């Protein structure tokens, strides 16, 4: 069973008749530049967001038996809506529960052998979240160089540009042929 769990209080379960593949992807970005001996190597390796890719089949004849006419069509609509609404979901697989995942791509091929079935590949990636925090730094705690760089801003309003001086026009005309 594969579960897509929507955070907004609604749980949506998608039970697959067959899970063809389940690919768990963990990647890192490693620096291409030399690292100084003794340096903390972890400063030069950046972990990419984890992702999972699932290929499955859903039919109108569930494995548990019974007839679920239109089941594959409903699943098609459900998967498309998860993608279209850009919902962040939890994905429960056989190996791991992934939280805060978004559908990066959804592929649903059809051919003359597909019939009353839906074969799909869903590629999901973790949405990395950050907490924003504003901190007030007392002016006395700033280094003199930093303290001098700030200052009050002044609203200049609608400033009308002035005409170029003769020296400015001469400089431009010396660099651009046929100027004026």
C-alpha positions as CSV (number, residue, x, y, z in Angstrom):
1,X,0.0,0.0,0.0
2,X,1.2,3.5,-0.9
3,X,-0.2,6.4,1.1
4,X,-0.2,10.0,0.1
5,X,-1.2,11.9,3.2
6,X,-2.3,15.5,2.8
7,X,-1.5,17.7,5.7
8,X,-4.7,19.8,5.6
9,X,-6.6,17.3,7.7
10,X,-7.6,15.0,4.8
11,X,-6.0,11.6,4.3
12,X,-5.9,10.2,0.8
13,X,-4.8,6.6,0.5
14,X,-3.9,5.2,-2.9
15,X,-3.7,1.4,-2.8
16,X,-1.7,0.0,-5.7
17,X,-2.5,-3.3,-7.4
18,X,1.2,-3.6,-8.2
19,X,4.2,-1.4,-7.2
20,X,6.6,-1.9,-10.0
21,X,9.5,0.2,-8.6
22,X,10.3,2.3,-5.6
23,X,13.4,4.3,-5.9
24,X,14.8,6.2,-2.8
25,X,17.3,8.9,-3.8
26,X,19.8,10.5,-1.4
27,X,22.2,12.9,-3.1
28,X,24.9,15.4,-2.0
29,X,26.6,18.2,-3.8
30,X,30.4,17.8,-3.2
31,X,32.8,20.7,-3.8
32,X,34.9,20.5,-7.0
33,X,37.6,22.6,-5.4
34,X,40.5,21.4,-3.2
35,X,39.9,21.2,0.5
36,X,42.6,22.3,2.9
37,X,44.1,19.5,5.0
38,X,42.5,19.6,8.5
39,X,39.4,21.5,7.3
40,X,36.0,20.3,8.3
41,X,35.0,18.3,5.2
42,X,31.2,18.6,6.0
43,X,31.6,22.3,5.2
44,X,32.3,21.3,1.6
45,X,29.4,18.8,1.1
46,X,25.8,20.0,0.8
47,X,23.0,17.6,1.2
48,X,20.3,17.8,-1.5
49,X,16.6,17.3,-0.6
50,X,15.7,13.6,-0.5
51,X,13.4,12.3,-3.2
52,X,11.5,9.1,-3.9
53,X,10.1,7.8,-7.2
54,X,7.3,5.3,-7.3
55,X,5.9,3.4,-10.3
56,X,2.7,1.6,-9.8
57,X,-0.4,0.2,-11.5
58,X,-4.1,0.6,-10.4
59,X,-6.9,-1.2,-12.1
60,X,-10.7,-1.6,-11.8
61,X,-10.1,-5.1,-10.4
62,X,-8.3,-4.7,-7.1
63,X,-6.1,-7.5,-5.9
64,X,-8.2,-7.9,-2.8
65,X,-11.1,-8.8,-5.1
66,X,-14.3,-7.1,-6.0
67,X,-15.2,-4.7,-8.8
68,X,-14.2,-1.1,-8.4
69,X,-15.5,0.4,-11.6
70,X,-13.9,3.7,-12.4
71,X,-11.2,3.3,-9.7
72,X,-8.3,4.0,-12.2
73,X,-10.1,7.1,-13.4
74,X,-10.6,8.4,-9.9
75,X,-7.0,7.7,-9.1
76,X,-5.9,9.6,-12.2
77,X,-8.0,12.6,-11.0
78,X,-6.6,12.3,-7.5
79,X,-3.0,12.2,-8.6
80,X,-3.5,15.1,-11.0
81,X,-5.1,17.2,-8.2
82,X,-2.2,16.5,-5.8
83,X,0.2,17.8,-8.5
84,X,-2.0,20.7,-9.7
85,X,-2.8,22.0,-6.1
86,X,0.9,21.8,-5.2
87,X,0.0,20.1,-2.0
88,X,2.8,19.0,0.4
89,X,2.2,15.4,1.3
90,X,3.6,12.6,3.4
91,X,4.5,9.5,1.5
92,X,4.5,6.1,3.3
93,X,6.6,3.5,1.5
94,X,7.8,0.0,2.5
95,X,11.2,1.4,3.7
96,X,10.5,4.9,5.0
97,X,7.9,7.6,5.7
98,X,8.8,10.8,3.9
99,X,7.3,14.1,5.2
100,X,6.8,17.4,3.4
101,X,7.0,15.9,-0.1
102,X,5.9,17.6,-3.3
103,X,5.2,16.0,-6.7
104,X,8.1,17.1,-9.0
105,X,6.8,15.1,-11.9
106,X,3.9,12.8,-12.7
107,X,4.0,10.6,-15.7
108,X,1.0,8.5,-16.9
109,X,1.7,6.7,-20.2
110,X,-1.2,5.1,-22.1
111,X,-1.1,2.6,-25.0
112,X,-3.3,0.0,-26.7
113,X,-2.6,-2.5,-23.9
114,X,-3.4,-0.3,-21.0
115,X,-7.2,-1.0,-20.9
116,X,-9.0,-0.3,-17.6
117,X,-5.7,0.4,-15.7
118,X,-3.6,3.3,-14.7
119,X,0.2,3.0,-14.8
120,X,2.0,6.0,-13.4
121,X,5.4,7.2,-12.1
122,X,5.3,9.8,-9.4
123,X,8.6,11.6,-8.6
124,X,8.5,13.4,-5.3
125,X,11.0,15.7,-3.6
126,X,11.2,17.0,0.0
127,X,10.3,20.6,0.5
128,X,13.0,22.1,2.7
129,X,11.5,24.6,5.1
130,X,13.3,27.3,7.0
131,X,12.2,29.4,9.9
132,X,12.6,33.2,9.4
133,X,13.6,35.2,12.4
134,X,14.4,38.9,12.7
135,X,16.9,39.9,15.3
136,X,17.5,43.5,16.4
137,X,21.2,44.3,17.0
138,X,21.8,47.2,19.3
139,X,23.9,49.9,17.5
140,X,26.6,49.7,20.2
141,X,27.2,46.0,19.3
142,X,28.1,46.8,15.6
143,X,31.7,47.1,14.5
144,X,32.6,50.7,13.6
145,X,33.0,49.8,9.9
146,X,29.5,48.3,9.8
147,X,27.9,51.1,11.9
148,X,29.2,53.8,9.4
149,X,27.6,52.0,6.4
150,X,24.1,52.3,7.5
151,X,22.2,55.5,8.0
152,X,18.9,57.1,7.4
153,X,17.4,56.9,4.0
154,X,16.1,60.0,2.3
155,X,13.1,60.0,-0.1
156,X,14.2,61.9,-3.2
157,X,10.7,61.8,-4.6
158,X,10.4,62.3,-8.4
159,X,13.8,63.6,-9.3
160,X,14.0,64.9,-12.9
161,X,17.3,63.9,-14.6
162,X,19.5,66.8,-15.6
163,X,21.0,67.3,-19.0
164,X,24.5,65.8,-19.7
165,X,27.3,68.2,-19.4
166,X,29.6,69.0,-22.3
167,X,32.3,66.9,-20.8
168,X,30.0,63.9,-20.4
169,X,28.7,64.3,-24.0
170,X,32.3,64.5,-25.3
171,X,33.3,61.3,-23.3
172,X,30.3,59.4,-24.7
173,X,30.9,60.5,-28.3
174,X,34.5,59.5,-28.1
175,X,33.4,55.9,-27.4
176,X,30.3,55.7,-29.6
177,X,30.7,56.6,-33.3
178,X,28.0,58.9,-34.7
179,X,26.8,60.0,-31.3
180,X,24.6,63.1,-31.6
